[in-house]
């Protein structure tokens, strides 16, 4: 009996969820109003649905990106890493944005940022491991340096995400960085920076946790970190057969 590949099933479920969301979002784009009504409750506008569609399509592309990169550079992505990656995207794009968990579930944004900091820290360890396994790169690094690299990698990716939020807040007049209250009242001073800074802080906490665990795992023979290691495929070209 063939063994069930849970990674493929989870990926298929996420792809199906996002595909259905694309269809419903396109429908909402054609039916949603362009401007807020003069009276009555606040409604979701066409521009909001257009940005939502962009995020869903971007999420689908990002889901495919690891497989594309792995084939291009000839390495294997560990199933555990890919599952964590899929779970994060599902929680961020589908649950967070499509199902509005960001506004309905307390601290959902901070939970995801903590999770992503830890996940990116683990990926940072894996990148160094991938280079060390490449016989074309002469580099054997100490666990302390690898831990510092993984930490910096995770925090840098978190900073890039805040730049993304800031950019699209300006372009699309959104409120991803929570500089306005839900009723549109602008925040000032430290209050306007609170969401951005707490996102970066929990990114650091998540990355620091995984870096500490990874450091001691490397010092003791890294049995735990092997689950996160990217495996380089054979670099030697196979001889051509006549």
C-alpha positions as CSV (number, residue, x, y, z in Angstrom):
1,X,0.0,0.0,0.0
2,X,1.3,3.4,-1.0
3,X,2.3,5.6,1.9
4,X,0.2,8.8,2.3
5,X,2.2,12.0,1.5
6,X,0.8,14.5,4.0
7,X,2.8,17.3,2.6
8,X,1.2,17.0,-0.8
9,X,-2.3,16.6,0.7
10,X,-1.8,19.7,2.9
11,X,-0.5,21.7,-0.1
12,X,-3.4,20.6,-2.2
13,X,-5.9,21.6,0.5
14,X,-4.3,25.1,0.7
15,X,-4.2,25.5,-3.1
16,X,-7.9,24.5,-3.3
17,X,-8.9,27.0,-0.6
18,X,-7.0,29.8,-2.3
19,X,-8.4,28.9,-5.7
20,X,-12.0,29.0,-4.4
21,X,-11.1,32.4,-2.8
22,X,-9.9,33.7,-6.1
23,X,-13.3,33.0,-7.7
24,X,-15.3,34.6,-4.9
25,X,-13.0,37.6,-4.8
26,X,-13.3,38.2,-8.5
27,X,-17.1,38.1,-8.1
28,X,-16.9,40.7,-5.2
29,X,-14.8,43.0,-7.3
30,X,-17.6,43.3,-9.9
31,X,-20.3,43.7,-7.2
32,X,-18.7,45.8,-4.5
33,X,-19.2,49.6,-4.4
34,X,-16.4,52.0,-5.4
35,X,-17.1,54.5,-2.6
36,X,-18.4,54.3,0.9
37,X,-22.2,55.1,1.1
38,X,-23.1,58.4,2.6
39,X,-25.1,56.7,5.4
40,X,-25.1,53.3,6.9
41,X,-22.4,51.0,8.1
42,X,-18.8,50.8,6.7
43,X,-18.6,48.4,3.7
44,X,-15.8,46.7,1.9
45,X,-14.9,48.5,-1.3
46,X,-13.9,47.3,-4.7
47,X,-10.3,48.5,-4.1
48,X,-10.1,46.3,-1.0
49,X,-11.2,43.3,-3.0
50,X,-8.7,44.1,-5.7
51,X,-5.9,44.1,-3.2
52,X,-7.2,40.9,-1.6
53,X,-7.1,39.3,-5.0
54,X,-3.5,40.4,-5.4
55,X,-2.6,38.9,-2.0
56,X,-4.2,35.6,-2.8
57,X,-2.5,35.3,-6.2
58,X,0.8,36.3,-4.6
59,X,0.3,33.6,-2.0
60,X,-0.3,31.0,-4.7
61,X,2.9,32.1,-6.4
62,X,4.8,32.0,-3.1
63,X,3.5,28.5,-2.5
64,X,4.9,27.4,-5.8
65,X,8.2,29.3,-5.4
66,X,10.0,26.7,-3.2
67,X,9.5,23.9,-5.7
68,X,10.7,26.2,-8.5
69,X,13.8,27.2,-6.7
70,X,14.5,23.7,-5.5
71,X,14.4,22.4,-9.1
72,X,16.5,25.3,-10.4
73,X,19.3,24.9,-7.9
74,X,19.0,21.2,-7.4
75,X,18.2,20.7,-3.8
76,X,15.4,19.0,-1.8
77,X,13.2,20.9,0.7
78,X,12.5,18.9,3.9
79,X,8.9,18.0,4.3
80,X,8.7,19.5,7.8
81,X,10.0,22.9,6.5
82,X,7.5,22.9,3.6
83,X,4.6,22.0,5.9
84,X,5.5,24.9,8.3
85,X,5.8,27.2,5.3
86,X,2.4,26.2,4.0
87,X,0.7,26.5,7.4
88,X,2.1,30.0,7.8
89,X,0.8,31.1,4.4
90,X,-2.5,29.5,5.1
91,X,-2.8,31.3,8.4
92,X,-1.6,34.6,7.0
93,X,-3.3,34.9,3.7
94,X,-6.4,32.6,3.8
95,X,-7.3,32.7,7.5
96,X,-5.9,36.1,8.3
97,X,-6.9,38.1,5.2
98,X,-9.7,36.2,3.5
99,X,-11.4,34.9,6.6
100,X,-10.6,38.2,8.5
101,X,-8.8,36.5,11.4
102,X,-6.6,39.6,11.7
103,X,-9.7,41.6,12.9
104,X,-11.7,38.9,14.7
105,X,-9.1,36.7,16.5
106,X,-7.2,38.5,19.2
107,X,-3.4,38.8,18.6
108,X,-3.6,36.7,15.4
109,X,-1.0,39.0,13.8
110,X,1.4,38.6,16.6
111,X,1.0,34.8,16.7
112,X,1.9,34.6,13.0
113,X,4.9,37.0,13.4
114,X,6.3,34.9,16.2
115,X,5.8,31.7,14.2
116,X,7.4,33.2,11.1
117,X,10.4,34.5,13.1
118,X,11.0,30.9,14.3
119,X,10.4,29.4,10.8
120,X,12.7,31.8,9.1
121,X,15.4,31.2,11.7
122,X,15.2,27.5,11.0
123,X,15.5,28.2,7.2
124,X,18.5,30.4,7.9
125,X,20.2,27.4,9.5
126,X,19.3,25.3,6.5
127,X,20.8,27.8,4.0
128,X,24.2,27.6,5.7
129,X,23.9,23.8,5.9
130,X,23.2,23.8,2.2
131,X,26.4,25.8,1.4
132,X,28.5,23.6,3.7
133,X,27.3,20.6,1.9
134,X,28.3,22.0,-1.5
135,X,31.7,20.8,-2.4
136,X,32.2,23.9,-4.6
137,X,32.1,26.2,-1.5
138,X,34.9,25.8,0.9
139,X,33.3,27.0,4.1
140,X,33.0,25.3,7.5
141,X,31.5,27.7,10.0
142,X,31.2,27.5,13.8
143,X,27.8,27.0,15.4
144,X,27.9,30.5,16.9
145,X,28.4,32.2,13.5
146,X,25.7,30.0,11.9
147,X,23.3,31.0,14.7
148,X,24.1,34.7,14.2
149,X,23.5,34.4,10.5
150,X,20.2,32.6,11.0
151,X,19.0,35.2,13.5
152,X,19.9,38.1,11.1
153,X,18.3,36.3,8.2
154,X,15.0,35.9,10.1
155,X,14.9,39.5,11.4
156,X,15.8,40.9,8.0
157,X,12.9,39.0,6.3
158,X,10.6,40.4,9.1
159,X,11.8,43.9,8.3
160,X,11.2,43.4,4.6
161,X,7.6,42.4,5.5
162,X,7.1,45.7,7.4
163,X,8.4,47.5,4.3
164,X,5.8,45.7,2.2
165,X,3.0,46.7,4.6
166,X,4.2,50.3,4.7
167,X,4.4,50.5,0.9
168,X,1.0,49.1,0.2
169,X,-0.6,51.2,3.0
170,X,0.6,54.2,1.0
171,X,-0.3,52.9,-2.5
172,X,-3.7,51.4,-1.6
173,X,-4.6,53.6,1.4
174,X,-4.8,50.5,3.6
175,X,-4.2,50.1,7.3
176,X,-2.0,47.0,7.6
177,X,0.3,48.8,10.0
178,X,-2.6,49.9,12.2
179,X,-1.8,53.5,12.2
180,X,-5.5,54.3,12.2
181,X,-8.2,53.0,14.5
182,X,-11.0,50.9,13.1
183,X,-13.2,54.0,12.8
184,X,-10.5,55.8,10.7
185,X,-9.2,58.0,13.5
186,X,-5.4,58.4,12.9
187,X,-3.1,57.5,15.8
188,X,-0.1,59.7,16.8
189,X,3.3,59.4,18.4
190,X,4.2,56.0,19.8
191,X,0.7,54.6,19.3
192,X,1.1,54.9,15.6
193,X,4.3,52.9,15.7
194,X,3.0,50.2,18.1
195,X,1.9,47.6,15.6
196,X,5.0,47.8,13.5
197,X,7.4,47.7,16.4
198,X,5.6,44.9,18.2
199,X,5.6,42.9,15.0
200,X,9.4,43.3,14.8
201,X,9.8,42.4,18.5
202,X,7.9,39.2,18.3
203,X,9.8,38.3,15.1
204,X,13.0,38.7,17.1
205,X,11.5,36.6,20.0
206,X,10.6,33.7,17.6
207,X,13.9,33.9,15.8
208,X,15.9,34.0,19.0
209,X,14.1,31.0,20.4
210,X,14.9,28.8,17.3
211,X,18.4,30.2,17.1
212,X,19.2,29.2,20.7
213,X,17.7,25.7,20.2
214,X,19.6,25.4,16.9
215,X,22.9,26.5,18.4
216,X,22.9,23.9,21.1
217,X,21.7,21.3,18.6
218,X,24.7,22.0,16.4
219,X,27.0,21.9,19.4
220,X,25.8,18.5,20.3
221,X,25.7,16.9,16.9
222,X,22.5,18.5,15.5
223,X,20.1,15.5,15.6
224,X,17.1,17.8,15.9
225,X,18.2,20.3,13.2
226,X,18.6,17.5,10.6
227,X,14.8,17.7,10.1
228,X,15.2,21.2,8.8
229,X,18.3,20.6,6.6
230,X,18.0,21.2,2.8
231,X,19.6,18.3,1.0
232,X,21.8,19.1,-2.0
233,X,21.3,16.8,-4.9
234,X,24.2,15.2,-6.7
235,X,26.4,17.9,-8.2
236,X,28.2,15.5,-10.6
237,X,26.6,15.3,-14.0
238,X,25.7,11.8,-15.0
239,X,27.6,10.6,-18.1
240,X,25.6,10.7,-21.3
241,X,24.5,7.4,-22.6
242,X,24.8,6.7,-26.3
